[in-house]
Amino acid sequence: MGYYPNGTNCSACDPTCLTCSGAGSSNCSTCNLTLFSLNSTNSCVCLDGTYFVAPASCSACFVSCLTCNAGAYNSCLTCANTLTQQGGQCICSNTSLYYNGSSCVPCYGSCLTCSAGLATNCLTCSTPMALNATSGTCDCPIGTFTNSSFQCQACDPTCLDCLGSPTNCTNCATPLVLTLGSCTCSQGQYLNLVSSVYSCPACDVICTNCTGSTSDNCSACTSPKVLNGSTCICAGSFFMNTTSGNCVACDPTCLTCTDTTNASCISCNTASFFLSTSSCVCYNGTYLVAPATCTPCHPSCLTCTAGTYSSCVTCSALLTFNAGQCLCSNLSQYYNGSSCVACLGSCATCSGGLSTNCITCSAPAVLNAATNSCDCPTGFFMNSTFQCQGCDPTCTSCSGSATICTSCTSPLILSAGLCTCTAGNYVSGSVGAYLCTACDVSCTTCSGGATTNCTSCTMPLVLSGTTCICSVSTYIDSATGACLSCNSICLTCKGPATTDCVTCNPVLYRVINGTTCSCDITAL
């Protein structure tokens, strides 16, 4: 910006002047030639194709204007080239063209007339399009869309409005609802057109979605129903309740059915069953265990109500039915699945070949109801031939052998499998009335009451055969059982006196004379 002399001061030129001779825009001497040119009235004016923007700038006119007073397409003062000015606009002679700065070229397809080449540069529109004053676009009326030829094409009849394609709905007429670009009925309804009016009647109760009102117009089903063609059917082990449309479970024995009972089966759940007059029943030799398992009967039963020998309904060949049991003609035999074979020895009658399959027992054995085995009574044991054999009379009970006691008759006591008396006593009396009698004082244990019935001795006594004796030069005191010294003349004795010698002391040259030791005359 320049200055001019104003009295004693320098004042700024008008912003449009580079230099000036006075105040105001008409006193310019030179201009900023990149923006302005100096006219005949000494004013700096914007170059052609631009317009003045205060305070001192020039902006480009719209491309079609040679000169203008603003930047809009309709602010032209004069026009470029062969363009015609019409109400502030510079237009091509062909109004469907616009000036791009060098020539007239066609408007965007949807515009009738335009100011530039974009869809948002429309000035007027071809019928039936209407100008959107906000966006500058030519929009098709509701119910149509702009196709690839820039024509308004009708939407699909189900659409209230659409975009880009007849079936790409953006809005729907009541009662239709918009779902992924399509106008459809709600789930459980189908689209119905009568006299150009759409409605949404309900599908059949078995359908989730449908194309019509009947049960064979289904297009989708709710689990456990599955789509079979255009009908919803129940998956295996369910049947259709035609009133509610729900799938209801069949009886567990049925694979397919018409109702909930076992008498309404169409096919059976497993190979364990066979179909008999609409019921799934177990094959012969098996019975039903709830909910749907066939379990083998007892081998003797052809048919049964449970797995025990006494639950038969009918019998295998060769067997006789009696109160729920199928029996061999020889009651001491049982049926093993192919023939009648002998019961285990302890059973009088039986249901199988184990010791726990007894029904009745041979005397004196008795049936143990808890184990179904035949047990021998007290005082007997089961021998190797499965017979009850009596225990040794001293035993109250025994096991495996008559002499292997497990309990004893009082006063006897159990010791290492034997019923005996305590040490120093021996078994006496008779069967059923046993006693424990004291041994001779010389015996620790014995087999009888005499001194000659000892089986062990108390020290210092020693066992000689079945007698407990003292060592040389001592004798047993009958009162105490102690060993006391003999008289010195005796080698062995039966008492303390010189007349109690049994043998004599050879050192003293004595010889026995009855029970007395005297001198040996031959030694003198």
NUTINU-660474 format. One line per field, with one value per residue (C-alpha): residue number from 1; residue in three letters; y, z, x. Coordinates in pm, 1 decimal, decimal comma. Each point is the difference from the previous one (the first is absolute). Example, Ala and Ser with C-alpha at 12.3 -4.5 7.8 and 13.67 -1.06 7.14 Angstrom:
BEGIN
seq (1 2)
type (ALA SER)
c2 (-450,0 344,0)
c3 (780,0 -66,0)
c1 (1230,0 137,0)
! end
This chain:
BEGIN
seq (1 2 3 4 5 6 7 8 9 10 11 12 13 14 15 16 17 18 19 20 21 22 23 24 25 26 27 28 29 30 31 32 33 34 35 36 37 38 39 40 41 42 43 44 45 46 47 48 49 50 51 52 53 54 55 56 57 58 59 60 61 62 63 64 65 66 67 68 69 70 71 72 73 74 75 76 77 78 79 80 81 82 83 84 85 86 87 88 89 90 91 92 93 94 95 96 97 98 99 100 101 102 103 104 105 106 107 108 109 110 111 112 113 114 115 116 117 118 119 120 121 122 123 124 125 126 127 128 129 130 131 132 133 134 135 136 137 138 139 140 141 142 143 144 145 146 147 148 149 150 151 152 153 154 155 156 157 158 159 160 161 162 163 164 165 166 167 168 169 170 171 172 173 174 175 176 177 178 179 180 181 182 183 184 185 186 187 188 189 190 191 192 193 194 195 196 197 198 199 200 201 202 203 204 205 206 207 208 209 210 211 212 213 214 215 216 217 218 219 220 221 222 223 224 225 226 227 228 229 230 231 232 233 234 235 236 237 238 239 240 241 242 243 244 245 246 247 248 249 250 251 252 253 254 255 256 257 258 259 260 261 262 263 264 265 266 267 268 269 270 271 272 273 274 275 276 277 278 279 280 281 282 283 284 285 286 287 288 289 290 291 292 293 294 295 296 297 298 299 300 301 302 303 304 305 306 307 308 309 310 311 312 313 314 315 316 317 318 319 320 321 322 323 324 325 326 327 328 329 330 331 332 333 334 335 336 337 338 339 340 341 342 343 344 345 346 347 348 349 350 351 352 353 354 355 356 357 358 359 360 361 362 363 364 365 366 367 368 369 370 371 372 373 374 375 376 377 378 379 380 381 382 383 384 385 386 387 388 389 390 391 392 393 394 395 396 397 398 399 400 401 402 403 404 405 406 407 408 409 410 411 412 413 414 415 416 417 418 419 420 421 422 423 424 425 426 427 428 429 430 431 432 433 434 435 436 437 438 439 440 441 442 443 444 445 446 447 448 449 450 451 452 453 454 455 456 457 458 459 460 461 462 463 464 465 466 467 468 469 470 471 472 473 474 475 476 477 478 479 480 481 482 483 484 485 486 487 488 489 490 491 492 493 494 495 496 497 498 499 500 501 502 503 504 505 506 507 508 509 510 511 512 513 514 515 516 517 518 519 520 521 522 523 524)
type (MET GLY TYR TYR PRO ASN GLY THR ASN CYS SER ALA CYS ASP PRO THR CYS LEU THR CYS SER GLY ALA GLY SER SER ASN CYS SER THR CYS ASN LEU THR LEU PHE SER LEU ASN SER THR ASN SER CYS VAL CYS LEU ASP GLY THR TYR PHE VAL ALA PRO ALA SER CYS SER ALA CYS PHE VAL SER CYS LEU THR CYS ASN ALA GLY ALA TYR ASN SER CYS LEU THR CYS ALA ASN THR LEU THR GLN GLN GLY GLY GLN CYS ILE CYS SER ASN THR SER LEU TYR TYR ASN GLY SER SER CYS VAL PRO CYS TYR GLY SER CYS LEU THR CYS SER ALA GLY LEU ALA THR ASN CYS LEU THR CYS SER THR PRO MET ALA LEU ASN ALA THR SER GLY THR CYS ASP CYS PRO ILE GLY THR PHE THR ASN SER SER PHE GLN CYS GLN ALA CYS ASP PRO THR CYS LEU ASP CYS LEU GLY SER PRO THR ASN CYS THR ASN CYS ALA THR PRO LEU VAL LEU THR LEU GLY SER CYS THR CYS SER GLN GLY GLN TYR LEU ASN LEU VAL SER SER VAL TYR SER CYS PRO ALA CYS ASP VAL ILE CYS THR ASN CYS THR GLY SER THR SER ASP ASN CYS SER ALA CYS THR SER PRO LYS VAL LEU ASN GLY SER THR CYS ILE CYS ALA GLY SER PHE PHE MET ASN THR THR SER GLY ASN CYS VAL ALA CYS ASP PRO THR CYS LEU THR CYS THR ASP THR THR ASN ALA SER CYS ILE SER CYS ASN THR ALA SER PHE PHE LEU SER THR SER SER CYS VAL CYS TYR ASN GLY THR TYR LEU VAL ALA PRO ALA THR CYS THR PRO CYS HIS PRO SER CYS LEU THR CYS THR ALA GLY THR TYR SER SER CYS VAL THR CYS SER ALA LEU LEU THR PHE ASN ALA GLY GLN CYS LEU CYS SER ASN LEU SER GLN TYR TYR ASN GLY SER SER CYS VAL ALA CYS LEU GLY SER CYS ALA THR CYS SER GLY GLY LEU SER THR ASN CYS ILE THR CYS SER ALA PRO ALA VAL LEU ASN ALA ALA THR ASN SER CYS ASP CYS PRO THR GLY PHE PHE MET ASN SER THR PHE GLN CYS GLN GLY CYS ASP PRO THR CYS THR SER CYS SER GLY SER ALA THR ILE CYS THR SER CYS THR SER PRO LEU ILE LEU SER ALA GLY LEU CYS THR CYS THR ALA GLY ASN TYR VAL SER GLY SER VAL GLY ALA TYR LEU CYS THR ALA CYS ASP VAL SER CYS THR THR CYS SER GLY GLY ALA THR THR ASN CYS THR SER CYS THR MET PRO LEU VAL LEU SER GLY THR THR CYS ILE CYS SER VAL SER THR TYR ILE ASP SER ALA THR GLY ALA CYS LEU SER CYS ASN SER ILE CYS LEU THR CYS LYS GLY PRO ALA THR THR ASP CYS VAL THR CYS ASN PRO VAL LEU TYR ARG VAL ILE ASN GLY THR THR CYS SER CYS ASP ILE THR ALA LEU)
c2 (0,0 349,3 341,9 358,5 341,6 152,0 331,0 -84,6 -372,6 -305,4 -166,8 -352,9 -49,1 -190,6 -375,9 -62,9 245,2 -95,5 379,7 301,9 377,6 38,5 -162,2 -229,5 -279,4 249,1 152,5 -308,9 54,0 -366,5 -338,5 -349,6 -137,2 -361,6 84,2 338,1 224,5 388,6 131,3 342,9 134,2 -75,2 -292,8 -348,7 -254,0 -383,7 -178,6 -174,9 -329,0 127,6 214,9 238,2 -127,1 272,2 142,3 -63,1 -348,9 -157,2 -349,7 -211,1 30,2 -308,5 -166,7 114,7 372,9 235,6 262,3 -32,4 151,6 -324,5 -361,2 -163,2 -138,6 266,3 304,8 63,3 356,8 -104,6 -345,7 -197,8 -99,0 -81,6 -35,6 192,0 211,2 -70,5 148,3 4,9 -341,0 -80,2 -299,5 -217,5 30,8 -363,5 26,0 -366,3 88,3 192,9 190,0 -179,6 286,2 -88,2 -141,4 -92,9 -361,3 -203,8 40,2 -295,5 -244,0 83,8 382,8 176,0 311,7 46,0 224,3 -269,3 -371,9 -148,1 -152,7 284,0 272,3 -30,8 316,2 -161,1 -361,5 -221,1 -109,1 -180,7 93,5 295,6 232,2 -39,2 358,2 -105,7 -249,7 127,9 -351,3 -117,6 -255,6 -248,7 14,4 -250,0 -349,0 36,7 -1,2 140,5 -288,0 -32,1 197,2 288,5 -69,9 -37,7 -368,2 -136,5 -188,4 -349,2 17,9 -106,6 303,0 339,0 131,6 -157,8 79,7 -125,7 -298,3 -66,7 -258,4 192,0 149,7 289,6 41,5 -220,1 45,6 -120,8 -285,2 -101,2 32,2 72,6 -294,3 12,4 217,6 -190,9 80,2 -312,8 -109,7 -71,2 -352,4 -237,1 196,6 -12,1 273,7 5,8 229,1 58,5 279,1 167,9 7,5 -191,5 -171,9 -236,1 -294,2 -257,1 -314,2 -344,7 -77,1 -248,4 255,1 259,1 176,5 -80,3 97,6 -80,1 -91,2 -381,6 -245,7 -81,6 363,8 8,7 159,5 -27,8 -205,0 30,3 -270,2 -288,8 22,1 -28,4 111,4 -284,8 158,6 269,3 -174,2 6,3 -344,4 -110,6 -152,8 -355,6 -104,6 290,6 32,0 308,8 126,5 141,9 227,5 180,4 -67,7 -117,0 -312,8 -236,3 -282,9 -354,6 -285,4 -80,7 -334,8 169,9 151,7 155,1 14,7 157,0 56,5 -18,7 -357,5 -323,4 -112,3 276,7 -87,2 9,0 -127,0 -108,1 174,6 -272,1 -347,2 -136,6 55,4 -120,4 157,9 -194,7 159,8 356,0 -89,9 -43,2 -314,0 -183,2 -318,1 -337,9 -58,7 367,0 235,5 377,1 208,4 361,0 216,4 -197,9 -284,7 -369,5 -213,1 -381,3 -222,1 -287,9 -274,3 -221,6 262,7 41,7 323,8 173,6 307,4 25,9 -164,9 -250,5 -373,5 57,9 273,0 -222,1 47,3 -281,1 -270,0 -123,0 -344,1 -306,7 209,5 10,2 323,3 7,9 321,3 226,9 -258,5 -215,0 -332,0 -310,3 -323,7 -115,6 267,4 -55,4 142,0 351,0 128,9 146,5 141,4 -318,3 -297,2 -104,1 -63,0 -93,7 262,9 54,3 -275,6 215,7 100,7 -226,7 228,9 302,3 276,7 -20,5 -173,5 208,4 -64,8 323,4 -129,8 -240,5 1,7 -285,7 -204,7 -364,3 -71,2 83,4 308,1 310,0 280,9 335,9 245,6 282,8 -190,7 -273,6 -255,7 -320,2 27,2 -284,8 38,2 42,1 -311,4 -83,4 110,9 -15,2 -272,8 -36,1 -178,5 291,4 -208,5 108,4 -212,4 2,6 179,8 -177,8 -38,8 247,5 276,4 211,7 101,9 -76,6 87,7 -211,4 -297,9 -167,8 71,3 364,2 157,4 359,4 -3,9 -233,5 -144,3 144,2 -48,9 -85,0 284,1 53,2 -33,4 -24,0 -152,5 -250,7 -1,8 -80,0 72,4 257,8 -110,6 -246,5 -147,4 -270,1 -64,7 -245,4 -82,0 -102,8 153,6 288,0 -1,5 67,4 94,8 138,5 -209,2 83,3 -192,0 -176,5 257,3 -119,5 86,4 340,6 -145,8 -348,0 -238,5 -144,0 23,2 -256,0 74,1 -203,7 229,1 301,6 168,7 278,1 75,0 296,0 49,0 -150,3 -307,0 -166,3 -215,6 -363,9 -168,4 129,2 55,8 307,9 -97,1 180,8 -19,1 -261,3 12,7 193,0 -100,4 170,1 128,9 -107,6 297,4 277,3 -163,8 119,3 -212,5 -76,4 -176,0 -376,6 -151,6 -10,9 -379,5 14,4 75,3 33,0 -5,8 58,8 174,8 137,6 -310,2 -271,1 -236,6 204,0 -89,7 -121,9 -38,0 35,5 230,7 -213,1 218,8 -140,5 -359,0 -38,0 -252,4 18,5 -228,3 67,2 377,5 12,4 31,6 -220,2 -62,5 -216,8 -283,6 -96,0 336,9 -49,4)
c3 (0,0 -95,0 163,9 -120,1 160,6 202,5 139,7 232,9 17,0 -226,5 -32,1 -124,2 -352,2 -66,2 51,9 -372,2 -97,7 -5,5 -13,4 -6,3 -18,9 256,2 202,1 -152,3 -258,6 -295,1 80,4 -71,6 -186,8 -33,4 84,4 113,1 -351,9 112,3 107,9 -141,4 -304,9 -1,3 -193,9 -150,1 324,7 191,2 184,0 47,8 -128,8 9,4 -309,5 -229,6 146,1 356,9 230,5 284,5 357,8 263,4 110,8 -279,9 -152,3 -320,8 -19,9 -306,6 -167,2 -83,3 -300,2 -246,1 94,9 -167,4 269,3 307,6 333,0 198,6 -37,8 -68,1 -337,8 -10,8 84,2 -350,9 -140,1 -336,3 -154,9 -136,6 -366,3 -167,6 318,0 36,8 302,7 149,2 333,6 145,8 -148,6 -293,5 -171,4 -300,7 -294,9 68,3 350,3 83,3 -21,0 238,7 -51,7 152,6 -62,3 -355,3 -164,8 53,6 121,2 111,2 349,9 246,5 -127,3 249,6 -62,0 -266,2 33,9 224,1 117,2 -2,3 -51,4 338,0 105,9 255,4 -272,4 -147,0 -70,9 -139,0 -34,8 -253,0 97,6 226,3 188,9 235,7 97,9 357,6 88,9 290,9 -180,7 -359,8 -119,3 -218,7 208,8 -116,5 176,0 275,4 -141,9 -270,8 -16,8 -241,9 -220,2 -190,0 -293,1 238,7 -38,3 279,8 16,6 220,5 320,5 70,2 103,9 353,4 42,1 102,9 -118,4 -130,6 -96,6 -292,5 -75,2 -6,3 277,3 223,7 218,4 235,7 134,3 14,7 3,4 311,0 104,4 -176,4 184,2 -140,4 30,0 -173,5 -285,1 -53,4 108,0 157,6 259,3 358,9 99,9 -0,5 -276,4 -378,6 -267,0 -155,7 -288,4 -60,2 -229,3 8,5 380,3 200,5 328,3 239,2 104,2 251,3 -116,1 91,4 364,9 -93,9 -205,4 127,7 -338,4 -306,4 -350,9 52,8 254,8 -10,0 173,6 -333,7 -55,4 272,0 -77,1 350,3 314,4 372,5 157,2 53,3 -317,7 -328,4 -352,1 -233,7 -338,4 94,4 310,2 359,7 151,4 342,6 25,1 124,5 324,4 -18,7 -152,8 -111,1 221,2 -272,1 243,7 146,4 -282,8 258,3 -15,1 287,3 110,1 -97,1 250,0 59,4 -178,3 -325,5 -266,1 -177,2 121,5 -23,0 373,0 338,0 90,2 -64,0 -211,7 -261,1 -137,4 -373,7 36,8 294,3 180,7 -25,3 -145,3 347,3 -74,3 -269,0 -106,4 97,8 -68,8 42,9 318,0 31,3 206,0 110,2 -181,2 168,9 267,8 105,5 203,9 9,0 250,3 3,0 -189,7 -310,2 62,4 -65,9 255,9 -18,0 190,7 214,8 -243,6 92,0 -108,6 -356,0 103,9 338,0 206,0 173,8 -1,0 283,6 -32,4 156,8 -248,1 -301,2 -204,1 -248,9 -6,1 -228,8 -159,2 232,4 307,6 203,3 122,3 371,8 185,7 -196,2 -25,2 -293,0 146,6 -128,1 44,4 237,0 269,8 102,2 -339,8 -149,6 -359,0 -121,9 -324,1 -202,5 229,6 357,4 212,8 363,9 275,4 211,5 265,0 290,8 -179,6 -3,5 -270,0 -167,4 -260,4 -124,0 37,5 280,6 374,8 24,8 -232,9 246,2 39,3 252,6 184,6 79,4 375,2 229,3 -204,3 30,8 -254,2 69,1 -132,9 -25,3 -220,6 -148,4 108,1 200,3 330,9 241,6 351,2 309,4 65,5 -371,7 -285,0 -382,5 -127,4 -347,6 -131,3 115,9 278,8 361,9 212,6 383,2 186,8 261,3 323,4 177,6 -254,7 15,2 -364,1 -252,3 -353,3 -283,0 222,9 297,8 216,6 -98,9 272,7 -20,8 339,9 302,7 260,4 347,4 190,5 -296,9 -167,5 -363,3 -61,3 -353,5 -138,2 285,5 297,4 311,5 373,0 148,2 90,5 294,1 -90,0 -235,9 -180,2 187,2 15,2 -300,5 -319,6 96,1 355,0 -31,1 307,9 59,1 272,1 163,6 -113,3 253,2 185,5 -185,9 -345,2 -168,2 -264,8 -18,1 -168,4 322,6 377,7 69,4 40,9 -315,5 -211,6 -17,7 -336,7 137,7 329,3 223,8 62,8 151,5 -90,9 -330,8 -213,7 -11,4 -231,2 145,3 352,7 151,4 214,3 202,2 -74,2 168,8 382,6 25,4 30,0 -57,1 311,2 -51,2 188,6 -176,6 -317,6 86,8 -43,9 343,0 70,5 61,6 297,0 -80,4 -27,2 -285,6 -361,7 -78,1 241,4 60,1 332,4 255,6 214,7 -30,2 -71,0 -303,3 -229,7 -349,7 -93,5 218,5 4,1 -153,9 160,8 339,4 -124,7 83,1 -153,2 -5,5 233,7 -53,8 49,0 221,3 -103,7 194,0 -23,7 -280,9 180,2 -315,9 -1,9 338,3)
c1 (0,0 128,7 -26,3 -61,3 101,2 -279,1 122,0 281,0 -106,4 11,4 -341,5 -70,3 -129,4 -324,2 66,7 -49,2 283,9 365,9 84,4 -236,3 -28,6 -270,3 -268,7 -264,0 -3,9 -4,4 342,7 211,3 323,7 100,6 -163,4 102,1 13,4 -42,7 -355,6 -98,2 34,4 -17,9 -298,7 -65,2 -149,7 323,0 -164,8 150,5 -253,8 14,3 126,2 -252,1 -123,8 23,8 -209,0 83,6 1,4 47,8 226,7 250,9 -28,0 -134,6 -157,3 -75,6 -340,4 -207,2 162,3 -268,8 34,0 243,1 -70,5 -215,7 -95,1 17,8 117,6 -335,5 -113,4 -274,6 222,1 135,8 27,1 144,5 45,9 291,0 29,1 -333,0 -202,6 -322,9 -81,4 -338,6 -98,2 352,1 85,2 222,4 -151,4 76,7 -234,9 -96,7 -141,7 74,5 371,0 221,4 327,4 299,6 245,5 84,2 -314,4 -364,0 -40,3 -307,9 -147,3 -12,1 -260,8 -272,3 22,1 -208,4 219,1 302,4 279,5 272,2 54,1 -93,2 -334,0 -19,6 30,9 -350,5 -198,9 -315,0 -116,6 -177,5 -352,9 -85,3 317,4 -4,1 285,5 120,6 82,3 219,5 220,8 -26,9 -94,4 -286,7 -192,7 -262,0 -337,2 -93,1 -63,2 269,3 380,4 263,4 117,3 327,9 -151,0 -82,4 -370,4 -255,4 -97,7 -280,1 92,4 -127,7 -366,2 90,6 231,5 -125,7 339,5 322,3 358,7 212,1 -224,2 -375,6 37,4 243,4 -270,0 74,5 -353,3 -308,9 -374,1 -186,9 -24,9 323,7 332,3 345,4 240,1 341,0 -128,2 -323,8 -352,7 -142,8 -250,1 101,9 106,1 -296,1 -182,9 -1,2 -36,0 -346,0 -109,2 -372,0 -121,5 343,4 -8,9 260,2 -83,8 182,3 -224,1 132,3 181,0 -127,1 82,2 275,2 201,3 247,0 -9,4 -207,8 -111,1 -368,2 -262,8 15,2 234,4 168,1 108,0 271,5 337,2 154,2 -64,8 73,5 220,9 -53,4 -213,5 192,0 -97,0 -92,0 -65,6 -253,1 -137,6 127,6 33,1 123,3 346,5 46,6 -174,3 -250,5 -347,2 -194,4 -281,6 -225,0 -183,7 303,0 245,8 254,1 214,2 -80,4 230,3 -96,5 5,4 371,1 -40,6 -116,3 225,4 -300,7 -360,1 -345,1 -58,9 173,8 -95,2 188,5 -296,5 51,1 346,4 71,4 358,1 214,9 284,8 266,3 55,3 -81,3 -372,3 -237,5 -330,7 -310,1 -340,5 139,6 193,5 376,7 63,1 313,1 95,7 -51,5 260,2 11,3 -219,3 -49,5 197,1 -124,5 27,6 103,4 245,0 -55,7 187,6 45,9 -244,8 120,7 121,0 -295,4 -260,1 -122,3 -174,7 9,8 -80,9 341,2 342,2 -51,0 -75,3 -343,0 -112,4 -75,6 -319,2 65,1 267,9 274,6 -48,4 20,7 -85,6 -319,8 -162,0 -84,3 -90,0 234,7 280,3 106,8 116,4 179,0 -201,1 279,0 -20,5 364,0 102,2 -6,3 -18,0 332,6 -139,7 24,5 -63,6 -83,7 312,6 48,1 -9,5 310,4 16,5 -119,0 -326,6 -308,0 -153,8 160,6 -27,2 361,4 333,3 150,0 -6,1 -204,8 -275,7 -166,2 -380,3 -25,3 264,6 69,9 -28,3 161,7 106,5 -222,9 -62,1 166,2 -261,1 254,9 247,8 -224,7 263,0 -45,9 186,3 72,4 -148,1 216,4 208,8 38,3 229,5 -31,6 231,3 153,6 -311,4 -223,1 -153,3 -41,1 239,2 9,7 280,7 220,4 -206,3 226,7 -87,7 -311,5 75,2 274,2 112,8 140,4 73,5 -164,5 306,2 54,7 -213,7 -124,1 -178,7 -9,2 -238,4 64,6 224,4 223,4 192,5 112,5 373,9 144,9 -320,8 -40,7 -235,7 210,5 27,6 230,5 358,4 6,8 -339,0 -123,6 -331,1 -219,1 -369,3 -208,9 -148,4 -221,9 136,1 369,5 204,2 348,4 172,1 334,3 310,0 225,9 207,1 308,4 -146,0 -20,9 -234,0 -145,0 -241,9 -133,8 17,4 278,6 369,0 49,4 -224,0 233,7 63,2 227,0 169,6 84,3 376,2 200,1 -209,7 74,3 -228,9 89,2 -251,5 -327,1 132,9 160,7 304,6 262,3 373,0 234,4 8,1 -332,4 -361,7 -336,9 -174,0 -361,6 -132,5 188,2 129,3 351,0 312,5 159,4 333,6 9,2 188,1 371,3 1,5 -254,8 83,3 -372,3 -291,2 -365,0 33,1 250,5 39,1 269,0 -285,7 -116,4 293,4 -65,5 370,3 308,0 297,4 281,2 262,6 -98,2 -5,9 -363,5 -237,3 -374,2 -181,4 -369,5 -7,1 310,4 363,0 243,3 374,5 122,9 183,6 176,4 172,3 168,6)
! end
